[in-house]
Amino acid sequence: MIQSYLDAQRGPRSTTRFILHRTGRTSAAVWAAGHRVTDARATSYTLGDDVHAKVMRAFVPDLNRLGRLNPWAAKYTEAKIHAVVDGALVILQAALNENTHTQLRLDDDD
């Protein structure tokens, strides 16, 4: 039922009245529906959390394994892991941070 509603809300001609969003992961997940700013914040937080979990669960171990299998590729894989974990994920969190838009607008005035 949850997946059906998500599919409906994401459709190009959606008529759903609320946004269904999740907080938490796996068996600890809690689903809620709403259309307020707090629902957008929860959705944004969940996105950041999901991407971080996916990177740490799949991307990092796969590249670490590749580096162990091919020592010549180890420096490259280590650089990619650092670029994603220390760079891209930090940028994603900053973009999802509720104060980012306000901060950018203030910086533009200087």
C-alpha positions as CSV (number, residue, x, y, z in Angstrom):
1,M,0.0,0.0,0.0
2,I,2.8,2.4,0.8
3,Q,4.6,1.8,-2.5
4,S,1.3,2.3,-4.4
5,Y,0.8,5.7,-2.7
6,L,4.4,6.7,-3.4
7,D,4.0,5.8,-7.1
8,A,0.8,7.8,-7.2
9,Q,2.3,10.9,-5.6
10,R,5.3,10.8,-7.9
11,G,3.3,10.5,-11.1
12,P,3.2,13.3,-13.6
13,R,-0.6,13.8,-13.1
14,S,-0.7,13.1,-9.4
15,T,-3.9,14.0,-7.5
16,T,-2.6,13.0,-4.0
17,R,-3.3,15.5,-1.3
18,F,-0.3,14.7,0.9
19,I,3.3,13.7,0.6
20,L,4.1,10.4,2.2
21,H,7.6,10.4,3.7
22,R,9.7,8.1,5.9
23,T,11.9,8.8,8.8
24,G,14.3,6.1,10.0
25,R,15.5,3.1,8.2
26,T,14.4,-0.6,7.8
27,S,12.4,-2.0,10.7
28,A,12.7,1.3,12.6
29,A,11.1,3.3,9.7
30,V,8.1,5.5,10.5
31,W,5.9,6.7,7.7
32,A,4.0,10.0,7.9
33,A,1.9,12.1,5.6
34,G,1.7,15.9,5.3
35,H,2.2,19.0,3.2
36,R,4.0,21.3,5.5
37,V,7.6,22.6,5.6
38,T,8.4,20.1,8.3
39,D,7.5,17.3,5.9
40,A,9.9,18.7,3.4
41,R,12.6,18.9,6.0
42,A,12.0,15.3,7.0
43,T,12.1,14.2,3.3
44,S,15.4,16.1,2.8
45,Y,16.9,14.6,5.9
46,T,15.9,11.1,4.8
47,L,17.5,11.7,1.4
48,G,20.8,12.6,3.0
49,D,20.7,9.7,5.4
50,D,19.8,7.2,2.6
51,V,22.6,8.4,0.3
52,H,25.1,8.3,3.1
53,A,24.0,4.8,4.1
54,K,24.2,3.6,0.4
55,V,27.7,5.0,0.0
56,M,29.0,3.4,3.2
57,R,27.3,0.1,2.6
58,A,28.1,-0.4,-1.1
59,F,30.4,2.1,-2.7
60,V,33.1,2.2,-0.1
61,P,33.4,-1.6,0.4
62,D,33.4,-2.2,-3.3
63,L,36.2,0.2,-4.0
64,N,38.1,-1.0,-1.0
65,R,37.9,-4.5,-2.4
66,L,39.0,-3.4,-5.8
67,G,42.0,-1.7,-4.2
68,R,42.9,-4.9,-2.4
69,L,42.6,-6.9,-5.6
70,N,44.6,-4.5,-7.7
71,P,47.3,-2.6,-5.8
72,W,47.9,-0.3,-8.8
73,A,44.3,0.9,-8.5
74,A,44.4,1.3,-4.7
75,K,45.4,5.0,-4.8
76,Y,42.7,5.8,-7.3
77,T,40.0,4.0,-5.3
78,E,41.1,5.7,-2.0
79,A,40.9,9.1,-3.8
80,K,37.4,8.3,-5.0
81,I,36.3,7.3,-1.6
82,H,37.6,10.5,0.0
83,A,36.1,12.6,-2.8
84,V,32.7,11.1,-2.2
85,V,32.7,10.9,1.6
86,D,34.6,14.1,2.3
87,G,33.4,16.1,-0.7
88,A,30.1,15.0,-2.3
89,L,28.3,13.9,0.8
90,V,29.3,17.1,2.6
91,I,28.0,19.2,-0.3
92,L,24.8,17.1,-0.3
93,Q,24.3,17.7,3.4
94,A,24.9,21.4,3.0
95,A,22.4,21.6,0.1
96,L,19.8,19.8,2.3
97,N,20.5,22.0,5.3
98,E,17.6,24.2,6.0
99,N,19.8,27.3,6.5
100,T,21.7,26.9,3.2
101,H,19.3,29.0,1.1
102,T,19.3,31.8,3.7
103,Q,23.1,31.7,4.0
104,L,23.6,31.8,0.3
105,R,21.2,34.8,-0.1
106,L,23.1,36.7,2.7
107,D,26.4,35.9,1.1
108,D,25.2,37.3,-2.3
109,D,24.5,40.7,-0.7
110,D,28.1,41.2,0.5
